[in-house]
């Protein structure tokens, strides 16, 4: 596209004047954002977290605006040169450029209007440059008349949020696979390590350390499927519904065309909601996604609790496994090493659980034809997805892959445990097994020793019953014999 000599970078400190319904304001001449964004920055100094902190959201906004421009050009509602410039600007943003121009706070009043305006202005001013005009020359290409044609914040913003959530959820799913693989590798490594299982923190019956670690992998696999299901729900969008879902000011074919172009641009299986009025006010898909993220967080936190318990010690605790030491644990206690990686994942989980409550309340607070609180929903969900992803990768790479088992200690715990009496129930009866367990607890002698002394079983019978496979996988052994 043509470039004019006068289209040079403005000197720092220069300003351009822009106008909105409240009057005139000076905007930094080199800024790609405009007056609407400037007012939003002033009005919402809330978190210090800018929209640009979520690159997927900026990319998603550019995708929506690109799809809208393509649809409007196809409908003859947008001049071809303008459409090309808008598309080119959007593609640059999707490629990572101009993200630092998305400066409004992620938490804002107005149902996301400030974010939409920020996107309109940045895209318009970059498109103006590509057409050979100065930033702010809105008579040549306008942020609202052209970039926002056929749109409203109320369909653009939730659509962009859903696209951003899908992109971010995909990264979390990949990270969950990494963590699951790490647990599966440890499950295989520890498949032959016999240990005592526990219920209510009391000795229960034998199992293998491999079975314990395999459980963590299975739980991640289940949650992976639940997140995939929740991700599918956010593929239904309300683009084309404009203000309240009636499609006012949009061409009758716009919704289908824009959604089709958005499918192509994003590669996502997006669909137009059956009822755009319902879709514009309903935040149910966000609530569902948040609930799944809470489920993942709860189960990850439980797993980390287990890792901290199993590794507690090294002398006065369980000391069944060793977590890799990654940093000194104390400023006063020499040699102390703490389970810092599981601890940080615990804290991520606490945050995600709190974010779920925020999403719940924001979704419930919607009124009539619009939910005005989607900015806090977006902020909460994007934080949860981003932090869970980081937590999964950190847990896998900085902790799980380096875990080792204290094999001799575990074998000794099994040999001394009164829980072995449970395995003898079918062979010596519940009453005899109970008596042996009580005497073992009282005297400190082992269950095996007492059973042999009392002549309840022969040494060969006892050895066969207490084989690791018979203790940890009794049903597999029975099936093999059958």
HELIX and SHEET records of a PDB file:
HELIX    1   1 UNK A   35  UNK A   43  1                                   9    
HELIX    2   2 UNK A   51  UNK A   53  5                                   3    
HELIX    3   3 UNK A   55  UNK A   74  1                                  20    
HELIX    4   4 UNK A   80  UNK A   94  1                                  15    
HELIX    5   5 UNK A   99  UNK A  101  5                                   3    
HELIX    6   6 UNK A  113  UNK A  131  1                                  19    
HELIX    7   7 UNK A  143  UNK A  147  3                                   5    
HELIX    8   8 UNK A  153  UNK A  189  1                                  37    
HELIX    9   9 UNK A  209  UNK A  233  1                                  25    
HELIX   10  10 UNK A  254  UNK A  266  1                                  13    
HELIX   11  11 UNK A  276  UNK A  281  1                                   6    
HELIX   12  12 UNK A  284  UNK A  311  1                                  28    
HELIX   13  13 UNK A  340  UNK A  364  1                                  25    
HELIX   14  14 UNK A  374  UNK A  398  1                                  25    
HELIX   15  15 UNK A  400  UNK A  402  5                                   3    
HELIX   16  16 UNK A  407  UNK A  416  1                                  10    
HELIX   17  17 UNK A  420  UNK A  428  1                                   9    
HELIX   18  18 UNK A  430  UNK A  443  1                                  14    
HELIX   19  19 UNK A  447  UNK A  453  1                                   7    
HELIX   20  20 UNK A  459  UNK A  465  1                                   7    
HELIX   21  21 UNK A  468  UNK A  472  1                                   5    
HELIX   22  22 UNK A  474  UNK A  481  1                                   8    
SHEET    1   A 2 UNK A  15  UNK A  20  0                                        
SHEET    2   A 2 UNK A  23  UNK A  28 -1                                        
SHEET    1   B 2 UNK A 194  UNK A 199  0                                        
SHEET    2   B 2 UNK A 202  UNK A 208 -1                                        
SHEET    1   C 2 UNK A 236  UNK A 237  0                                        
SHEET    2   C 2 UNK A 271  UNK A 272  1                                        
SHEET    1   D 2 UNK A 321  UNK A 322  0                                        
SHEET    2   D 2 UNK A 404  UNK A 405 -1                                        
END                                                                             
